[in-house]
Amino acid sequence: MDQTVYTTQNTEYVFIAGACTQVTDRRTNTVQPQHPALGRAIACAVRIYPNGGVAPVDVPEEGTALCFERTGTEERSIVTSRLVQAPVVS
């Protein structure tokens, strides 16, 4: 089964079949079983500019942030910090 891994400074996100299946804290190497990104797909990726502006990008890449799809009636969006590595497919 192919998996894709996106890494921020503090967190690693693992995706299988488009859904986030594991979130790991990179500092402690601890899996985060209650992380709100679990089970969600990537809605888009955005480039965040120093002035606070954001712009969508076609493909997540180093320096962009991931935005996760909302589920149910949630009002809060989940946006990662900037990626330091993306993607690693295995």
C-alpha positions as CSV (number, residue, x, y, z in Angstrom):
1,M,0.0,0.0,0.0
2,D,1.5,3.4,-1.0
3,Q,1.8,6.0,1.5
4,T,2.7,9.7,1.3
5,V,4.5,11.6,4.0
6,Y,4.5,15.3,4.6
7,T,6.7,16.8,7.2
8,T,6.6,20.2,9.0
9,Q,9.2,21.3,11.6
10,N,7.3,19.7,14.4
11,T,5.0,17.1,12.9
12,E,4.9,14.3,10.3
13,Y,1.6,13.4,8.5
14,V,1.2,10.1,6.8
15,F,-1.5,9.5,4.2
16,I,-2.8,6.3,2.7
17,A,-5.3,6.4,-0.1
18,G,-5.6,10.1,0.3
19,A,-6.6,10.1,4.0
20,C,-4.3,11.1,7.0
21,T,-3.7,7.8,8.8
22,Q,-1.0,8.8,11.3
23,V,0.3,12.0,12.9
24,T,3.6,11.9,14.7
25,D,5.2,14.6,16.9
26,R,8.8,14.8,15.5
27,R,10.4,16.1,18.8
28,T,9.1,13.2,20.9
29,N,8.6,10.7,18.1
30,T,5.1,10.1,19.6
31,V,2.1,9.1,17.5
32,Q,-0.8,11.5,18.2
33,P,-3.9,9.2,18.2
34,Q,-6.4,12.1,18.9
35,H,-5.0,14.6,16.3
36,P,-7.9,16.3,14.4
37,A,-6.2,15.7,11.0
38,L,-6.7,11.9,11.3
39,G,-9.1,10.5,8.7
40,R,-9.1,13.8,6.7
41,A,-7.9,14.4,3.2
42,I,-5.9,17.4,2.0
43,A,-8.3,20.1,0.6
44,C,-5.5,22.2,-0.8
45,A,-2.0,23.6,-0.2
46,V,-1.2,27.3,0.3
47,R,1.8,29.5,0.2
48,I,2.0,31.8,3.2
49,Y,3.7,35.1,2.5
50,P,5.5,37.3,5.1
51,N,2.8,39.9,5.0
52,G,0.2,37.3,6.0
53,G,-1.3,36.8,2.6
54,V,-2.0,33.3,1.3
55,A,-2.3,31.9,-2.2
56,P,-3.3,28.4,-3.3
57,V,-0.8,26.2,-5.0
58,D,-1.5,23.2,-7.2
59,V,0.8,20.7,-5.5
60,P,2.1,20.7,-1.9
61,E,5.8,21.4,-1.8
62,E,8.4,22.5,0.6
63,G,7.5,25.9,2.1
64,T,3.7,25.5,1.6
65,A,1.1,24.6,4.2
66,L,-1.5,21.9,4.0
67,C,-5.2,22.6,4.5
68,F,-7.3,19.7,5.5
69,E,-10.9,19.0,4.4
70,R,-13.6,19.8,6.9
71,T,-15.8,17.0,8.2
72,G,-19.4,17.2,9.4
73,T,-20.4,20.5,10.9
74,E,-16.9,21.6,12.0
75,E,-16.3,25.3,11.8
76,R,-12.5,25.2,12.4
77,S,-10.1,24.6,9.6
78,I,-6.9,22.7,10.1
79,V,-3.9,24.3,8.5
80,T,-0.3,23.0,9.1
81,S,2.8,25.1,9.5
82,R,5.1,25.2,6.4
83,L,6.3,21.9,5.1
84,V,10.0,21.2,5.4
85,Q,9.7,18.0,3.3
86,A,7.1,17.0,0.8
87,P,6.2,14.4,-0.4
88,V,8.0,11.2,0.2
89,V,6.2,8.3,-1.4
90,S,7.0,4.7,-0.5
